[in-house]
Amino acid sequence: MKPIAAVNDFVVKFANVNGSGSASANETFAKSILRHGVPISPRNIFPSNIQGLPTWFEVRVTEEGYLGRRGGIDMMVAMNPQTWDADVKELEPGGYLVYDSSKPMPKSKFRDDITVLGVPLTEICNATYTDSRQRQLFKNIMYVGALAALLDMDTEMIAGVIGDQYRGKEKLLKSNIHALQLGYDYAKNNLKCPIGLRVQKADKVGNKILVEGNAAAALGCVYGGASVCAWYPITPSSSLAEAFIKYCEKLRVDPVTGKNKFAIVQAEDELASIGIVVGAGWNGARSFTTTSGPGISLMQEFLGLAYFAEIPCTIIDVQRGGPSTGMPTRTQQSDVLSCAYASHGDTKHVLLFPEDPRECFEFSAAALDLADRLQTPIFVLTDLDIGMNQRLCEPFAWDDSHSYDRGKIMTAEELEAGKDFGRYLDVDGDGIPYRTLPATHPTKGGYFTRGTTRNAYAQYSEAGPDYMYNVQRLLRKFETAKELVPKPVVRKAGKATRFGIIYYGSTSPAMTECLDRLEEQGLHVDALRIKAFPFHESIIDFISEHDHVFVVEQNRDAQLRCLLVNEGAIDPAKLMPVLHYDGTPITARFIVAEISQRLSAFNVKPIKKGKAA
Amino acid sequence: MTYLAKPKLHHPTLPTNRLGYTRRDYEGRVSTLCAGCGHDSISAAIIQACWELAIEPHKVAKLSGIGCSSKTPDYFLGSSHGFNTVHGRMPSVLTGANLANRDLLYLGVSGDGDSASIGFGQFAHSIRRGVNMVYIVENNGVYGLTKGQFSATADKGSKSKRGVVNTDESIDMVMVALQLGATFVARSFSGDKEQLIPLVKAAIEHKGSAFIDVISPCVAFNNHTGSTRSYDYVREHNEAVNRIDFFPGREAITTDYEPGSVKDVVQHDGSVLRLRKLHAEYDPSDRLKAMNYLLQQEAAGEIVTGLLYVNPESEDLHAHLNTADVALNRLGAKELCPGSAALEKINASLR
């Protein structure tokens, strides 16, 4: 078997033991490639454990900038004996296996069709360090050194990353650089370097940033003016709340008084966290919570109240598989329906679907504006793949001239001047009523907030026409929302086509790659990325302009397709689901295979062989 | 209840408070509860307390859950904003509202079903966080709106109107509040406004979690023989440990008392709680002794009322969170948004 040869286009996977200190070394490796000007797409694959059990880190090196998971492994750094057999098996034919060769391994533990690269990491560490913790820790950075030699990387780049990481901690910096050099030297002197996989300097990163979606969304909440946050720990959303705490401590403490311009409460459960957010929203502070599927389930009653009582609030749902524990550390887009129609009674909610951290930032800030404007819960639906992995994306941007849209709030002056105040009265046809904040005026504008049982002036009423007026107005408000939420983006195929693809959220990078591959194969398909619900008219138009539309999702039940059929009155036969839901992020390979196969059923065949995605 | 609308005209000689408001200015809509309901007496006590303290009505936020008691915020302080939230979840909404604007008075009104059954968790956690609020439970031991089921505060062995005997242990909310660190804990009886009004006033002036458990008989479903929440039963078993007189900080104390019979508790804001001791040995500044005493009397079948515990050095959630003095809901982009220059620095750190 010929060893794989590829420059700036391969996948390296690290198989480690939880808690062994590997994460930092792996990140150093990933960031160093970025410093070569070569885009990467790193992903954590972690079971629901804390220490001592398997964990994996996968880095896709991709000069073309394809940030979706590729599938298939070209190089395995097998550091976990527990998962050895499966890890070795996962390698592509012609792949490379890097392992700790301190202890001899029987030949049966290897494969004939791969290149085996042994580095006696334990042996070198034991010879160099006396402290047992150091012996363990430095193994990690040492294999990074060996990889640098094998992949022909510039060690200066790696040293730069380590330098940034240990700035001000000279002792740690020196010992890490030393370990790196030991690994590098061993590989140089004992192995045939470089191998067929190479990292070569390029200029494809530009000013992009590498950041987790959860951190980005948290920062979006800081910029968007959220001052109250309530949350309950749940993977994969906890790191979002924790990032909000961290950013607030850095950016929101009054330098003069030392006091906090924020309030964050770790609540006793998700019922309380959404309750706190609703209370703060009712009282005029921008507030948000972050959670995942099970939290959304618990919040249902409050979400209905917030919808009918028209309380601004923002919910960031980092989606995962579910229920229970295990799959929850894997990714899915499986809360679309439970968010869109959350709660009892006739409810519909605004959903935003960011594709990457940059949009997590943007949409979280936008959600806070939309919540105030529309006086309703706004959901930002991200997922574990975006949320808990560092993703290369455009840098964050903020327009300093942007002032927060606080929506329709009636002031004391307006009340004093005798302006008619009906809390649930539609005065200008957009379905959005005016609200007053508590304590606005000594005698005017006070009202008792209830769910549905009221008239347009917030007086108790069980009368049918009052109820009808109210819920019809809520529908008008939802129509208004269509024009306020982010618009879809269309990517036209090279030639006119009767086929379309609809996708959203974290499927985006895999889809970009998929569309390139399909185009290369002469399979022309127009694509539309949905950024929000309610669906803009142009989405429905896109569907009617095509005979067949694939709807690509990461859930079992084609949830967005259900929503399209239901809300757009679309013939279900026209929307063909393409579904990926095993917990791993969707790949271009998967989508290309699915769509090529479906197209062949319509007698559409590739005209030339493109390279496999 | 009555179908007669309240007259809008005030008698010209109605007394006014410091702000120039009459007691009528603190009223709300006509109650829709049953005639004789204890809850209406509690609403009247809240109205009286707010009027006497000259609280600006619009600076009060009234929050409630679901149930008969939770309907009552519509029946007092008609100029205030109110929020009838979901069953058992008033405490979290109140907490959020309080975080958004620390300058208002937060009045949480709930019932025993709302706070001890479905909302037991939220009740507990809002107390242990030290949310600055007056939390009143209108406690009748029974579900009124759904017609007579036991709630979690119904005493073990008490009999429902349909003749069912309650076999579950009851939750004593006062004991729970004490255990969880409420800094003001009282119990009263809706039929004793002399005791209740000063307690509500003192709770309003208290900074921190102030909890008042008010036994409030349900005339429709829990006022029969065999009930331990009936007017007759409570009157027979009420053991008041003290009576308080409440003096806001700005008022001089002029009343004379028997020497040795009173204890003054000065609160943070300078207001004074003067306790007229009915039980010489009862000390409301000692949480442990208070809990012991409550357990003893409970075993003896007595319902202890009065100011049971107060910590004048209390702190609230805002102090714990070190929040800005300015209400968070008044901060705009200028105060909240770090701006593009700071963002550029963050971008740079992510390359």
HADDOCK unambig.tbl for C-alpha pairs under 7 A between the chains (distance, minus, plus):
assign (segid A and resid 208 and name CA) (segid B and resid 351 and name CA) 6.98 0.50 0.50
assign (segid A and resid 209 and name CA) (segid B and resid 347 and name CA) 6.36 0.50 0.50
assign (segid A and resid 209 and name CA) (segid B and resid 350 and name CA) 5.21 0.50 0.50
assign (segid A and resid 209 and name CA) (segid B and resid 351 and name CA) 4.98 0.50 0.50
assign (segid A and resid 210 and name CA) (segid B and resid 350 and name CA) 5.51 0.50 0.50
assign (segid A and resid 210 and name CA) (segid B and resid 351 and name CA) 6.12 0.50 0.50
assign (segid A and resid 211 and name CA) (segid B and resid 350 and name CA) 6.41 0.50 0.50
assign (segid A and resid 222 and name CA) (segid B and resid 337 and name CA) 6.65 0.50 0.50
assign (segid A and resid 223 and name CA) (segid B and resid 337 and name CA) 4.82 0.50 0.50
assign (segid A and resid 223 and name CA) (segid B and resid 338 and name CA) 6.54 0.50 0.50
assign (segid A and resid 224 and name CA) (segid B and resid 337 and name CA) 6.93 0.50 0.50
assign (segid A and resid 225 and name CA) (segid B and resid 333 and name CA) 6.42 0.50 0.50
assign (segid A and resid 225 and name CA) (segid B and resid 336 and name CA) 5.32 0.50 0.50
assign (segid A and resid 225 and name CA) (segid B and resid 337 and name CA) 6.07 0.50 0.50
assign (segid A and resid 227 and name CA) (segid B and resid 328 and name CA) 6.50 0.50 0.50
assign (segid A and resid 228 and name CA) (segid B and resid 100 and name CA) 6.99 0.50 0.50
assign (segid A and resid 251 and name CA) (segid B and resid 338 and name CA) 6.27 0.50 0.50
assign (segid A and resid 252 and name CA) (segid B and resid 336 and name CA) 6.73 0.50 0.50
assign (segid A and resid 259 and name CA) (segid B and resid 322 and name CA) 5.61 0.50 0.50
assign (segid A and resid 259 and name CA) (segid B and resid 323 and name CA) 5.51 0.50 0.50
assign (segid A and resid 259 and name CA) (segid B and resid 324 and name CA) 4.92 0.50 0.50
assign (segid A and resid 260 and name CA) (segid B and resid 322 and name CA) 5.88 0.50 0.50
assign (segid A and resid 260 and name CA) (segid B and resid 323 and name CA) 4.56 0.50 0.50
assign (segid A and resid 260 and name CA) (segid B and resid 324 and name CA) 5.24 0.50 0.50
assign (segid A and resid 261 and name CA) (segid B and resid 323 and name CA) 6.14 0.50 0.50
assign (segid A and resid 261 and name CA) (segid B and resid 324 and name CA) 5.55 0.50 0.50
assign (segid A and resid 261 and name CA) (segid B and resid 328 and name CA) 6.72 0.50 0.50
assign (segid A and resid 262 and name CA) (segid B and resid 323 and name CA) 6.46 0.50 0.50
assign (segid A and resid 263 and name CA) (segid B and resid 99 and name CA) 6.66 0.50 0.50
assign (segid A and resid 263 and name CA) (segid B and resid 321 and name CA) 6.51 0.50 0.50
assign (segid A and resid 263 and name CA) (segid B and resid 323 and name CA) 6.47 0.50 0.50
assign (segid A and resid 272 and name CA) (segid B and resid 92 and name CA) 5.19 0.50 0.50
assign (segid A and resid 272 and name CA) (segid B and resid 122 and name CA) 6.90 0.50 0.50
assign (segid A and resid 275 and name CA) (segid B and resid 89 and name CA) 6.90 0.50 0.50
assign (segid A and resid 275 and name CA) (segid B and resid 92 and name CA) 4.87 0.50 0.50
assign (segid A and resid 275 and name CA) (segid B and resid 93 and name CA) 4.73 0.50 0.50
assign (segid A and resid 276 and name CA) (segid B and resid 92 and name CA) 4.80 0.50 0.50
assign (segid A and resid 276 and name CA) (segid B and resid 93 and name CA) 4.78 0.50 0.50
assign (segid A and resid 276 and name CA) (segid B and resid 95 and name CA) 5.80 0.50 0.50
assign (segid A and resid 276 and name CA) (segid B and resid 96 and name CA) 3.88 0.50 0.50
assign (segid A and resid 277 and name CA) (segid B and resid 96 and name CA) 5.83 0.50 0.50
assign (segid A and resid 278 and name CA) (segid B and resid 93 and name CA) 6.14 0.50 0.50
assign (segid A and resid 278 and name CA) (segid B and resid 96 and name CA) 6.91 0.50 0.50
assign (segid A and resid 279 and name CA) (segid B and resid 93 and name CA) 4.03 0.50 0.50
assign (segid A and resid 279 and name CA) (segid B and resid 94 and name CA) 5.95 0.50 0.50
assign (segid A and resid 279 and name CA) (segid B and resid 95 and name CA) 6.94 0.50 0.50
assign (segid A and resid 279 and name CA) (segid B and resid 96 and name CA) 4.35 0.50 0.50
assign (segid A and resid 279 and name CA) (segid B and resid 97 and name CA) 4.35 0.50 0.50
assign (segid A and resid 280 and name CA) (segid B and resid 96 and name CA) 4.28 0.50 0.50
assign (segid A and resid 280 and name CA) (segid B and resid 97 and name CA) 4.33 0.50 0.50
assign (segid A and resid 280 and name CA) (segid B and resid 99 and name CA) 6.58 0.50 0.50
assign (segid A and resid 280 and name CA) (segid B and resid 100 and name CA) 5.03 0.50 0.50
assign (segid A and resid 282 and name CA) (segid B and resid 97 and name CA) 6.88 0.50 0.50
assign (segid A and resid 283 and name CA) (segid B and resid 97 and name CA) 5.32 0.50 0.50
assign (segid A and resid 283 and name CA) (segid B and resid 100 and name CA) 6.02 0.50 0.50
assign (segid A and resid 284 and name CA) (segid B and resid 100 and name CA) 6.72 0.50 0.50
assign (segid A and resid 284 and name CA) (segid B and resid 329 and name CA) 5.19 0.50 0.50
assign (segid A and resid 285 and name CA) (segid B and resid 100 and name CA) 5.14 0.50 0.50
assign (segid A and resid 285 and name CA) (segid B and resid 328 and name CA) 6.24 0.50 0.50
assign (segid A and resid 285 and name CA) (segid B and resid 329 and name CA) 4.22 0.50 0.50
assign (segid A and resid 302 and name CA) (segid B and resid 86 and name CA) 7.00 0.50 0.50
assign (segid A and resid 395 and name CA) (segid B and resid 347 and name CA) 5.94 0.50 0.50
assign (segid A and resid 396 and name CA) (segid B and resid 343 and name CA) 6.94 0.50 0.50
assign (segid A and resid 396 and name CA) (segid B and resid 347 and name CA) 6.58 0.50 0.50
assign (segid A and resid 397 and name CA) (segid B and resid 340 and name CA) 6.89 0.50 0.50
assign (segid A and resid 398 and name CA) (segid B and resid 339 and name CA) 6.92 0.50 0.50
assign (segid A and resid 398 and name CA) (segid B and resid 340 and name CA) 5.27 0.50 0.50
assign (segid A and resid 399 and name CA) (segid B and resid 340 and name CA) 6.76 0.50 0.50
assign (segid A and resid 400 and name CA) (segid B and resid 339 and name CA) 5.95 0.50 0.50
assign (segid A and resid 400 and name CA) (segid B and resid 340 and name CA) 6.24 0.50 0.50
assign (segid A and resid 403 and name CA) (segid B and resid 333 and name CA) 6.25 0.50 0.50
assign (segid A and resid 404 and name CA) (segid B and resid 333 and name CA) 6.35 0.50 0.50
assign (segid A and resid 438 and name CA) (segid B and resid 61 and name CA) 6.84 0.50 0.50
assign (segid A and resid 438 and name CA) (segid B and resid 81 and name CA) 5.34 0.50 0.50
assign (segid A and resid 439 and name CA) (segid B and resid 58 and name CA) 4.86 0.50 0.50
assign (segid A and resid 439 and name CA) (segid B and resid 59 and name CA) 5.02 0.50 0.50
assign (segid A and resid 441 and name CA) (segid B and resid 58 and name CA) 6.77 0.50 0.50
assign (segid A and resid 442 and name CA) (segid B and resid 58 and name CA) 5.20 0.50 0.50
assign (segid A and resid 443 and name CA) (segid B and resid 79 and name CA) 5.57 0.50 0.50
assign (segid A and resid 444 and name CA) (segid B and resid 79 and name CA) 6.95 0.50 0.50
assign (segid A and resid 446 and name CA) (segid B and resid 79 and name CA) 5.14 0.50 0.50
assign (segid A and resid 446 and name CA) (segid B and resid 80 and name CA) 5.25 0.50 0.50
assign (segid A and resid 446 and name CA) (segid B and resid 81 and name CA) 4.86 0.50 0.50
assign (segid A and resid 447 and name CA) (segid B and resid 80 and name CA) 6.85 0.50 0.50
assign (segid A and resid 447 and name CA) (segid B and resid 81 and name CA) 5.08 0.50 0.50
assign (segid A and resid 447 and name CA) (segid B and resid 82 and name CA) 6.35 0.50 0.50
assign (segid A and resid 448 and name CA) (segid B and resid 74 and name CA) 6.82 0.50 0.50
assign (segid A and resid 448 and name CA) (segid B and resid 81 and name CA) 5.69 0.50 0.50
assign (segid A and resid 448 and name CA) (segid B and resid 82 and name CA) 4.36 0.50 0.50
assign (segid A and resid 448 and name CA) (segid B and resid 83 and name CA) 5.66 0.50 0.50
assign (segid A and resid 449 and name CA) (segid B and resid 82 and name CA) 5.76 0.50 0.50
assign (segid A and resid 449 and name CA) (segid B and resid 83 and name CA) 4.47 0.50 0.50
assign (segid A and resid 449 and name CA) (segid B and resid 84 and name CA) 5.89 0.50 0.50
assign (segid A and resid 450 and name CA) (segid B and resid 83 and name CA) 6.34 0.50 0.50
assign (segid A and resid 450 and name CA) (segid B and resid 84 and name CA) 5.29 0.50 0.50
assign (segid A and resid 450 and name CA) (segid B and resid 85 and name CA) 6.92 0.50 0.50
